[in-house]
Each structure stands twice: as C-alpha cells, then as structure tokens.
Amino acid sequence: MFSLVSTFHDAAVSPEAWPEALKALTDAAGVAGAALIISNKSTGNVDEAYFFGLSAGLKSDYVRHYAAVDPYSPLLDGSWTKLSECLAETMLRKSEWYNDFVLTCGVRDILGARLVDTPNYCVIFGIHQQIGRDLPDRVDSLIDLVTIPLKQAAWRHIERLSSRSDAFDESHTEVLAGQNRFYFDIENGNRYPDKTGSVFSTPDDAVAHAFVIAQELAQDGSWQGSSIAVTDNRGQEIACVRIGR
C-alpha cells in the first residue's frame, strides 16, 4: 500500500507519472483499468486525460468526441459512485457514450468520483471493471486508503495547470524559489506531504492560499475534519488551516 500511495506522490510532482499510478491502482484493486480526466470549465473541453487498461486505446476518441456526450461524469461528486447505480439501464441503452465507448472498451461498470472541482477545472477519476466481472470486494477498502493522497495529487496537478496562465518572470521566480517556497501538507490523523510546494512573496500570502485551498476542498465532504499545515522551506510550520467546520 505504501508503494501505491507513493505513485500518487510521484504523479503530484510529475504528470508523466500518472500512467504508472493508474497501473499500480489497477493491479492493487484487481480491476481492468482506470482513468483520470481533467476538464476545463472555461472551454468545456478535456485538457488532459490519462487512461490505463481496457479504455487506453480509445482515449483520443473520448477526448475528441465522447467527453461531450458523457452523461456519467457530470453526476459525480466527492463520493465514489458506480455507473450502474446512478444511471438507469434504459437510459444507458440509448447513450452513444455507453454503447459506442464504454461497451466497445469492454467495460462493464465504473466506480468514479470527482476528485477536484474549482471554478476553472474539474478532475474525474474512474475505476473500470470488464464485462463479465464484478468489482472486487477489496475495492471499497482500497479507495478508503488512497482517496486522500489521490485527491491531493490531482489538486497539485490542477495547481500546476493554473500556474501556467500566471507565469512569473523567470529570473524573479529563480530568486524566490529557494527562499519563499511553502508547502501545504494535508493532515487527518495521517500526514500527506506536499513534496513540490509553491512560491509566494510572503508567509501571509501562503496562508491566504491555504484558506483558498481549504474553501475549495470543503465543498467535498470527504475532506471535512482535515487540515492544511503550511510550512516554509526550513520545515517550520507557520499555520494550520482547518477544512470545513
């Protein structure tokens, strides 16, 4: 399990690590595939997608066409929901997305959740099981253990995407990077470290950012009761921001 969680930390640092993280989760869960989909709310398009397993060969088709007619993803929230339990079979029979994409991939059912939802982006994660098999019982206990590090990795990915439109002057960034980098670790009994951090001009700016993160995560009930520990580049904690009430 430690190895699996480590793959999510790797993905938080480098998007190129997502395929390996999806493979590790698929192997641990005993399922046939998984997908991470990042949608841009401003454009209505899928900005990035990572697929592993049965659906990998049709990823480009999903991004190009089927995302726009996907009836399942818009229904997801912070909790994990099965496709078979939230859409009636009669509706699925009429769905182009279900008949021409899901079934064509050989997928029987999907267990999905909305990992991150901000004004600009949303991140959907799906665990896929193939036709002829049910989702294994161990999937429930597995997602209990990996949901928080998975959400944290997705959040860091979104933060990286957002930062592209707010690029700093390169020389200024290099000066600040060593001295004014702050880290936002999530705690809920265990500590899920932020290994990349973000650069802010002052500690007050970093704390203000932690409150923004907390407000976003509070919309997802699974984060309630957790907190964000803000530390500086020396490892000194400068604030602890509670998520929710």
C-alpha positions in Angstrom: 0.0 0.0 0.0 2.9 2.4 0.7 4.2 1.7 -2.8 0.8 2.5 -4.3 0.5 5.8 -2.4 4.0 6.7 -3.4 2.9 6.5 -7.1 0.3 9.3 -6.4 3.0 11.4 -4.7 5.1 10.9 -7.9 2.2 12.0 -10.0 1.8 15.1 -7.9 5.4 16.0 -8.8 5.3 15.0 -12.4 2.3 14.4 -14.6 4.3 11.8 -16.6 3.9 9.5 -13.6 0.1 9.3 -13.9 0.1 6.2 -16.1 2.2 4.3 -13.7 0.0 5.4 -10.8 -3.1 4.2 -12.7 -1.4 0.9 -13.4 -0.5 0.4 -9.7 -4.1 1.2 -8.6 -5.5 -1.2 -11.2 -3.2 -4.0 -10.1 -3.9 -3.5 -6.4 -7.7 -3.3 -7.0 -7.8 -6.3 -9.3 -9.7 -4.4 -12.0 -9.3 -3.9 -15.7 -8.4 -0.2 -15.9 -8.6 3.3 -14.7 -8.8 6.9 -16.0 -8.0 10.4 -14.8 -9.8 13.1 -16.8 -9.2 16.9 -16.4 -11.8 19.2 -17.9 -11.5 22.9 -18.4 -14.8 24.6 -17.4 -14.0 27.7 -19.4 -13.7 25.9 -22.7 -15.8 22.9 -22.0 -13.0 20.7 -23.3 -10.9 17.9 -21.8 -7.5 19.5 -21.3 -5.7 16.3 -20.2 -6.6 12.7 -19.8 -4.7 9.6 -18.6 -6.1 6.1 -19.4 -4.8 2.7 -18.4 -6.2 -0.8 -19.3 -9.2 -1.5 -21.4 -10.0 2.1 -22.4 -6.5 3.2 -23.2 -6.8 2.5 -26.9 -9.8 4.8 -27.2 -8.5 7.7 -25.1 -8.2 10.1 -28.1 -11.8 9.2 -29.1 -13.0 10.1 -25.7 -11.2 13.4 -25.6 -12.3 14.3 -29.2 -15.9 13.2 -29.1 -17.3 11.1 -26.2 -16.5 13.5 -23.4 -19.1 15.9 -24.7 -21.8 13.2 -24.6 -20.7 11.6 -21.3 -23.8 11.5 -19.0 -22.0 9.9 -16.1 -19.1 12.4 -15.2 -21.4 15.4 -14.6 -23.3 13.4 -11.9 -20.2 12.6 -9.9 -19.3 14.4 -6.7 -16.7 13.8 -4.0 -18.1 10.4 -3.1 -17.4 7.2 -5.0 -20.4 6.2 -7.2 -20.9 3.3 -9.5 -22.2 3.9 -13.1 -24.6 1.0 -12.7 -26.2 2.7 -9.6 -26.6 6.2 -10.8 -27.9 5.8 -14.4 -30.9 3.6 -15.3 -30.2 0.7 -17.7 -33.0 2.1 -20.0 -31.1 5.4 -20.3 -27.7 3.7 -20.9 -29.2 1.7 -23.7 -29.9 5.0 -25.5 -26.5 6.5 -24.7 -24.0 6.9 -27.5 -21.2 7.3 -24.9 -22.2 4.0 -23.2 -22.8 1.9 -26.3 -20.0 3.2 -28.6 -17.3 3.9 -26.0 -17.8 2.1 -22.7 -19.0 -1.2 -24.1 -16.7 -1.0 -27.0 -13.8 -0.8 -24.5 -15.1 -4.0 -22.9 -16.0 -2.2 -19.6 -19.0 -3.5 -17.6 -19.1 -0.9 -14.7 -17.2 2.1 -13.5 -16.6 3.4 -10.0 -16.0 7.1 -10.2 -15.5 10.3 -8.2 -14.9 14.0 -8.7 -11.5 14.5 -7.1 -11.2 18.2 -7.6 -13.7 20.9 -8.5 -12.6 24.5 -8.9 -14.0 27.5 -10.8 -11.7 26.6 -13.7 -11.2 22.8 -13.6 -12.7 19.6 -12.5 -10.9 16.2 -12.2 -12.8 13.0 -12.6 -11.3 9.6 -11.6 -12.8 6.2 -12.7 -12.0 2.6 -11.9 -13.1 0.2 -14.6 -14.2 -3.4 -14.5 -14.5 -5.6 -17.5 -17.6 -7.2 -18.9 -18.3 -10.5 -17.2 -16.9 -9.5 -13.8 -18.0 -7.6 -10.8 -15.9 -5.0 -8.9 -13.9 -7.0 -6.3 -14.9 -6.5 -2.6 -11.4 -5.2 -1.8 -12.0 -2.1 -3.9 -14.0 -0.4 -1.1 -11.2 -0.8 1.4 -8.6 0.3 -1.1 -10.3 3.5 -2.0 -10.7 4.4 1.7 -6.9 4.3 2.0 -6.0 6.0 -1.3 -8.7 8.7 -1.7 -6.9 11.5 0.1 -3.4 11.0 -1.5 -5.2 10.6 -4.8 -7.1 13.9 -4.4 -4.0 15.7 -3.2 -2.1 14.6 -6.3 -5.0 15.7 -8.5 -5.1 19.1 -6.7 -1.4 19.6 -7.2 -1.8 18.8 -10.9 -4.6 21.4 -11.2 -2.5 24.0 -9.4 0.3 23.4 -11.9 -2.1 23.9 -14.8 -3.4 27.1 -13.3 0.0 28.5 -12.7 0.8 28.4 -16.5 -1.5 31.3 -17.0 0.0 33.2 -14.1 3.7 32.7 -15.0 6.2 34.8 -13.1 9.2 36.5 -14.6 11.8 33.7 -14.8 14.6 35.5 -13.0 12.2 36.6 -10.2 11.0 33.0 -9.8 14.5 31.7 -9.5 15.3 34.1 -6.7 12.1 33.3 -4.8 12.1 29.6 -5.3 14.8 28.8 -2.7 13.7 31.3 -0.1 9.9 31.7 -0.4 8.7 28.2 -1.2 5.9 27.0 1.0 4.3 23.5 1.4 0.7 22.6 2.0 0.5 19.2 3.8 -2.9 17.6 4.4 -3.5 16.0 7.8 -6.3 13.8 9.0 -4.6 11.7 11.6 -2.0 10.8 8.9 0.1 13.4 7.2 0.1 13.5 3.4 3.1 15.7 2.5 3.2 18.2 -0.4 6.5 17.4 -2.0 6.5 20.2 -4.6 5.3 23.3 -2.8 4.5 26.7 -4.3 6.3 30.1 -4.3 4.8 33.1 -2.5 6.2 36.5 -1.8 5.4 36.4 1.9 4.2 33.9 4.6 0.9 35.8 4.7 0.3 35.2 1.0 1.0 31.4 1.6 -1.5 31.3 4.5 -4.1 33.1 2.4 -3.6 30.5 -0.3 -4.1 27.7 2.2 -7.5 29.3 3.0 -8.4 29.2 -0.7 -7.5 25.5 -0.9 -9.5 24.8 2.3 -12.6 26.5 0.9 -12.3 24.5 -2.3 -11.8 21.2 -0.5 -14.6 21.9 1.9 -17.1 21.5 -0.9 -16.2 17.8 -0.9 -17.5 16.2 2.3 -14.7 13.6 2.4 -12.2 16.4 3.4 -14.2 17.6 6.4 -12.3 17.5 9.6 -8.9 17.5 7.8 -6.5 20.4 8.0 -3.8 22.0 5.9 -0.4 22.5 7.5 1.6 25.4 5.9 5.3 25.0 6.3 8.2 27.1 5.0 11.3 25.9 3.1 13.0 25.2 6.5 10.2 22.8 7.6 8.8 25.3 10.1 5.0 25.2 10.4 3.6 28.8 10.1 -0.1 28.0 10.1 -2.7 25.2 10.3 -5.9 25.8 8.4 -8.9 23.6 9.1 -11.0 22.3 6.2 -14.7 22.9 6.9 -16.1 23.5 10.4 
